[in-house]
Amino acid sequence: MDYDTLKRDVLIIGGGPSGLSTALHLQRIAPHLAPRVLILEKARYPRFKLCAGGLVLDAEIILQRLGLDVREVPHVDVDSIHFDFEAKGLNIRIPKRHALRIIRRDEFDNWLAQKAGSRGIEIKEGISVRSIIPDKDGVTIETDNSTYRAQIVVGADGSNGITRRSIFPNTPVYTARVLEVIIPVRRDAISPHETNYAYFDFFPVPHNIAGYVWDFPTQVNGEPMRCWGIYDTNLLSNEKRPQLKEPLAQEMSRLGFNLDDYEIKGHPIRWFSPENPMFVPRVLLVGDAVGADPIFGEGISIALGYGNLAARAIKDAFQRNDFSFRHYKTRMLLSPLGQTLLARWFITNIIYPLKWKWFQVLLWRILKPIVITVAWIFVLNWGRRMSQK
Ligand SMILES: Cc1cc2nc3c(=O)[nH]c(=O)nc-3n(C[C@H](O)[C@H](O)[C@H](O)COP(=O)(O)OP(=O)(O)OC[C@H]3O[C@@H](n4cnc5c(N)ncnc54)[C@H](O)[C@@H]3O)c2cc1C
């Protein structure tokens, strides 16, 4: 076993959007730290990541501020998004621009990793971290075949990550269950479901599935496809619930598809609650390791935003020679990212437990102006307000 002692000051575990964003933000606000950062990624790029790949405007704003143009990544632009209950509801379009941009995560994360590499960030691929042990002088990180020491560790290793499990083994975890299928576009039929529309339908809520079925356009290797899936926050898990597959199959069959013809994949999403722990001295968590948006499980923009906050906390720690990170959670909650996550957590705890059909009809079909205003003020538009220093 080789002992790669104190070679890096900042060791980031996981090279998804949150880990790469932390490194890219550090490189921007504290370039002298960039050569002292190492990312350990267990897979090799371009690696598969189960995700529908919907990028909201806030993600694009954060990337632009890092000097990155996501149009370099193959993508599909969505012109309008429907938020429906039983196929009727509200429709969002943004004048003169796309409402959502869909990327594939293998391509997007590979692109982001190349950008980090070209800016002097070292990434070691194919290295799986096994344990993280902080002490007062640093952190010991054990991987499959080596042991590292670092001044600071950033746990960017996703919903099931080892960092959170090592540091907070007994804390409650709020996790959504999610299924996804990719299906070819039917060339013989022209319907809104086969053009650039994205749908969220909350029809499963009265059946104790606290979430929605989605249907997005996407592309795989340049071929137009549709990405379908179902999301359940698990907030109604004490009630009798159908299998997650059932409502998805029902909705797909309504539109002429048989779910059994396609490969279904599932992955949990850990979602944000203000109770979720985020740090111990010398260790910070970012991205899904803390928690994604609970309403939709939207986590790419959120992961990119966590990177901004973690980079500033790390820069501050080196400046003050104080690695306690005792202000990280408060600053996070007070930041535009923290404010949107708190709002989304609050909204989640209203719209899903009030599961009755009449409420869901009221919400998605009748209260449209209120829903759009609340979304515009509290849910979206936080990326622009993030500090750039
Ligand atoms: C089915 C599904 C659909 C989704 N759709 C959307 C969507 O449309 N839009 C959206 O915004 N969000 C979506 N999300 C959520 C989004 O995928 C996540 O929020 C986002 O990936 C979080 O980024 P992250 O960097 O925190 O974690 P991840 O993207 O999970 O990255 C973690 C990285 O850490 C690595 N890693 C893990 N363990 C170790 C280890 N022990 N050692 C070294 N490396 C390790 C992994 O290989 C991975 O590269 C979806 C999620 C799912 C499951």
The ligand as an ORCA input file, in Angstrom:
! r2SCAN-3c Opt
* xyz 0 1
  C     -33.681      8.994    -12.581
  C     -33.145     10.358    -12.240
  C     -33.501     11.453    -13.033
  C     -32.994     12.729    -12.715
  N     -33.324     13.768    -13.533
  C     -32.825     15.002    -13.277
  C     -33.090     16.098    -14.151
  O     -33.744     15.954    -15.181
  N     -32.580     17.320    -13.833
  C     -31.835     17.515    -12.713
  O     -31.415     18.656    -12.458
  N     -31.555     16.491    -11.871
  C     -32.013     15.246    -12.124
  N     -31.698     14.200    -11.301
  C     -30.853     14.467    -10.123
  C     -29.378     14.605    -10.526
  O     -28.997     13.481    -11.274
  C     -28.506     14.716     -9.266
  O     -29.074     15.653     -8.396
  C     -27.082     15.140     -9.615
  O     -26.458     14.145    -10.365
  C     -26.267     15.400     -8.342
  O     -24.931     15.644     -8.680
  P     -23.764     15.229     -7.668
  O     -22.501     15.694     -8.282
  O     -24.083     15.675     -6.290
  O     -23.816     13.633     -7.615
  P     -23.600     12.584     -8.788
  O     -23.980     13.141    -10.084
  O     -24.277     11.344     -8.308
  O     -22.040     12.365     -8.824
  C     -21.375     11.656     -7.811
  C     -20.064     11.143     -8.372
  O     -19.346     10.535     -7.308
  C     -18.779      9.322     -7.767
  N     -18.614      8.472     -6.590
  C     -19.583      7.896     -5.855
  N     -19.039      7.173     -4.851
  C     -17.698      7.323     -4.960
  C     -16.605      6.821     -4.224
  N     -16.790      6.005     -3.165
  N     -15.351      7.142     -4.606
  C     -15.141      7.959     -5.682
  N     -16.153      8.464     -6.427
  C     -17.417      8.163     -6.056
  C     -19.796      8.788     -8.763
  O     -19.215      7.886     -9.687
  C     -20.259     10.082     -9.443
  O     -19.491     10.408    -10.572
  C     -32.157     12.917    -11.585
  C     -31.793     11.816    -10.815
  C     -32.277     10.552    -11.120
  C     -31.878      9.379    -10.269
*
